[in-house]
């Protein structure tokens, strides 16, 4: 059975908008939404409002700026705009969200198991409580509207679809993370110009963004669905913030032989790099299988 036509290119019916217009417009929508939401967030924070309220306000602002604007932009090129960039119906969202989340659970869990088996880390204490669960669930909701949903629609959706239509999937796979990284870099520059507090852009941060953007794009490529990328994105954020990174709000504490070993190994090497290797392997095997089946079909004609 043919998979749902999630991989329809933005260009299907796109005779009025050039690929570069789509890339620049969708990227610009996200950048301005992120700039406005973070600027308002800083202003409200300096006025003395609580951090959860600030984060919720930022999420609402970004979602209300990016989602309608992106829908309008894509609507100019396709009658089914979000489906055209890989966002299937809500009915099919749950299993794909679960598959993306499950990949993070498998990779991160394997990272913890290997690190503890090698003696690099040792779990010493658990901190499960209802207040912590409530904080984590609120963070997931905010992260969905502030990070996972608008970012996936913009970069792994609209930007990638336009780039792949012009350059092909493989080349677009390398271009999309570059466009992804340029967004926070540009917002940081705009903050400096406007007099707001700018986020630090370090080499480590850029490498993390490129790797993160690559694994998310591979998921979109392999599964033909943005819901899988959204599931991976959300679960990765949850795992990083409440499990791997030893912040004040965390579900357990672990000791490391060398500080930072757990974070580097579990987050970067196991969850991101190994995820990229697995997804590339799946894509290559699927491509080879398709080619072989096509050759066998031709031979039987």
C-alpha positions in Angstrom: 0.0 0.0 0.0 1.4 3.4 -0.9 2.1 5.6 2.1 0.0 8.6 2.7 1.1 11.4 0.4 2.9 13.3 3.1 5.9 13.8 0.9 4.1 16.0 -1.7 6.5 18.7 -2.6 5.6 22.3 -1.9 6.0 22.8 -5.6 3.0 20.6 -6.5 0.8 23.3 -7.9 3.5 25.9 -7.1 3.6 27.9 -10.2 3.4 31.3 -8.5 6.2 31.1 -6.0 9.9 30.4 -6.6 11.7 28.0 -4.4 14.0 30.7 -3.0 10.9 32.9 -2.2 9.5 30.0 -0.2 12.7 29.4 1.7 13.3 33.1 2.5 9.7 33.8 3.4 9.2 30.8 5.7 12.6 31.4 7.3 11.8 35.1 7.7 8.5 34.4 9.3 10.1 32.1 11.9 13.0 34.6 12.6 10.6 37.5 13.2 8.3 35.4 15.3 11.2 34.2 17.5 12.6 37.8 17.7 9.3 39.3 18.8 8.4 36.5 21.3 11.9 36.5 22.9 11.9 40.3 23.1 8.5 40.4 24.7 9.6 37.6 27.0 12.6 39.6 28.2 10.5 42.7 28.7 7.9 40.8 30.8 10.6 39.0 32.7 12.3 42.3 33.6 9.0 43.5 34.8 9.1 40.8 37.5 6.7 38.2 36.2 7.3 34.5 36.9 9.4 32.3 34.6 6.5 29.9 33.7 4.3 32.8 32.7 7.1 34.3 30.5 7.7 30.9 28.8 4.0 30.4 28.2 3.6 33.9 26.7 6.6 33.3 24.4 5.1 30.1 23.2 1.7 31.7 22.5 3.3 34.6 20.6 5.5 32.4 18.5 2.7 30.0 17.6 0.3 32.8 16.7 2.8 34.5 14.5 4.4 31.5 12.8 1.5 29.1 12.2 -1.1 31.3 10.6 1.6 33.1 8.5 3.2 29.9 7.3 -0.3 28.5 6.5 -1.1 31.6 4.4 2.2 31.4 2.7 1.9 27.7 1.8 -1.8 28.2 0.8 -0.6 30.4 -2.0 1.1 27.3 -3.5 -1.1 24.3 -2.5 -4.7 23.7 -1.5 -3.6 21.4 1.2 -0.7 23.4 2.6 0.4 21.5 5.7 -0.1 18.1 4.1 2.2 19.3 1.2 5.1 19.7 3.6 4.7 16.4 5.4 2.1 17.1 8.2 -0.4 14.3 7.9 -3.9 14.2 9.4 -4.2 14.3 13.2 -5.7 10.8 13.1 -2.4 9.5 11.9 -0.3 11.7 14.2 -0.3 9.6 17.3 1.5 6.5 16.0 4.1 8.7 14.3 4.6 10.9 17.4 5.1 7.7 19.4 7.6 6.3 16.9 9.7 9.5 17.0 9.5 9.6 20.8 10.3 5.9 21.0 13.5 6.4 19.0 14.7 8.9 21.6 13.8 6.6 24.5 15.7 3.7 22.8 18.8 5.8 22.0 19.0 7.7 25.3 18.2 4.6 27.4 20.9 2.7 25.5 23.3 5.6 26.3 22.6 5.4 30.0 22.9 1.6 30.0 26.3 1.6 28.2 27.7 4.5 30.2 26.8 2.8 33.5 28.1 -0.5 32.3 31.4 1.1 31.4 31.5 2.8 34.8 31.4 6.3 33.3 28.3 7.2 35.4 26.5 5.9 38.4 22.8 6.7 39.2 22.6 7.6 42.9 19.1 9.0 43.6 15.7 9.3 42.1 13.5 12.5 42.5 10.0 11.5 41.3 7.2 13.7 42.7 3.9 15.1 41.6 5.2 18.8 41.5 8.1 17.7 39.3 5.8 15.7 37.0 3.6 18.8 36.7 6.5 21.0 35.9 7.7 18.6 33.2 4.3 18.3 31.6 3.9 22.1 31.5 7.4 22.3 29.9 6.3 19.7 27.2 3.2 21.8 26.3 5.2 25.0 26.1 8.0 23.3 24.1 5.4 21.9 21.6 4.2 25.4 20.7 7.4 27.3 21.2 10.0 24.9 19.7 8.9 21.6 18.3 5.8 22.4 16.2 6.8 25.8 14.6 10.4 24.7 14.0 9.4 21.4 12.3 6.8 23.1 10.2 9.2 25.8 9.1 12.6 24.0 8.6 11.9 20.3 8.2 8.7 21.2 6.4 8.5 24.3 4.3 12.2 25.0 3.9 13.2 21.4 3.2 10.4 20.8 0.7 11.3 23.9 -1.3 15.0 23.0 -1.2 14.4 19.4 -2.2 12.2 20.5 -5.0 15.0 22.7 -6.4 18.1 20.7 -5.5 16.9 17.2 -4.7 16.6 15.4 -1.4 20.2 14.7 -0.7 21.5 18.2 -1.3 18.5 19.6 0.6 19.4 17.4 3.5 22.7 19.3 3.9 21.3 22.7 3.2 18.4 22.6 5.7 20.6 22.5 8.8 22.5 25.5 7.6 19.3 27.5 7.2 18.2 26.2 10.6 21.3 27.4 12.4 21.1 30.9 10.7 17.8 31.5 12.5 19.0 31.8 16.1 22.2 33.5 14.8 20.1 36.2 13.1 17.8 36.6 16.1 20.8 37.0 18.4 22.1 39.7 16.0 18.7 41.5 16.0 18.6 41.4 19.8 22.0 43.1 19.9 20.9 45.8 17.4 17.6 46.4 19.3 19.3 46.5 22.7 17.9 43.3 24.1 20.0 40.6 25.8 21.4 38.3 23.1 21.9 34.6 23.4 25.5 33.4 23.2 26.2 31.6 19.9 29.2 29.3 20.5 30.8 26.6 18.3 29.5 23.9 20.5 26.0 25.3 20.1 26.3 25.5 16.3 27.5 21.9 16.1 24.7 20.7 18.3 22.1 22.6 16.1 23.5 21.1 12.9 23.5 17.6 14.3 20.0 18.0 15.8 18.7 19.5 12.6 20.2 16.7 10.6 18.6 13.8 12.6 15.2 15.6 12.5 15.5 16.0 8.8 16.4 12.4 8.3 13.4 11.3 10.3 11.2 13.5 8.0 12.9 11.9 4.9 12.6 8.3 6.2 9.1 8.5 7.5 7.6 11.1 5.2 5.9 12.7 8.2 6.7 15.7 10.3 4.8 14.1 13.2 7.7 11.7 13.7 10.2 14.6 13.8 7.9 16.5 16.2 7.8 13.4 18.5 11.6 13.0 18.4 12.0 16.8 19.0 9.7 16.9 22.0 11.1 13.8 23.7 14.7 14.9 23.1 14.0 18.2 24.8 12.2 16.5 27.7 15.0 13.9 28.1 17.8 16.6 27.9 16.1 19.0 30.4 14.8 16.6 33.0 16.9 13.5 32.8 20.3 13.9 31.2 21.3 17.5 32.1 21.6 17.6 35.9 19.5 20.7 36.5 17.7 21.6 39.7 14.4 20.0 38.3 15.4 16.4 37.3 14.1 12.9 37.7 17.3 11.4 39.0 20.9 12.2 39.9 24.0 10.5 38.6 27.7 10.9 39.3 30.3 11.1 36.5 33.9 10.0 36.5 34.7 13.1 34.4 32.3 16.1 34.5 30.3 16.4 31.2 31.0 12.8 30.2 27.4 11.7 30.6 26.0 14.7 28.7 28.4 14.3 25.8 28.1 10.6 25.4 24.3 10.2 26.0 23.0 13.3 24.3 25.5 13.9 21.4 27.0 10.5 20.6 24.2 8.1 21.4 21.0 10.1 20.8 22.1 12.3 17.9 25.1 10.8 16.1 23.9 7.2 16.5 20.5 8.3 15.5 21.9 9.8 12.3 23.8 6.6 11.5 20.7 4.4 12.0 18.5 6.7 9.9 21.0 6.9 7.1 21.3 3.1 7.1 17.5 2.8 6.9 17.3 5.3 4.0 20.1 3.5 2.1 18.6 0.0 2.6 15.2 1.3 1.5 16.7 2.9 -1.6 18.6 -0.3 -2.5 15.5 -2.4 -2.0 13.5 -0.1 -4.2 16.1 -0.2 -6.9 16.3 -4.0 -6.8 12.5 -4.4 -6.9 12.3 -2.0 -9.9 15.0 -4.1 -11.7 13.2 -7.3 -10.9 9.9 -5.8 -12.2 11.6 -4.8 -15.5 13.1 -8.2 -15.9 9.7 -9.8 -15.6 8.1 -7.6 -18.2 
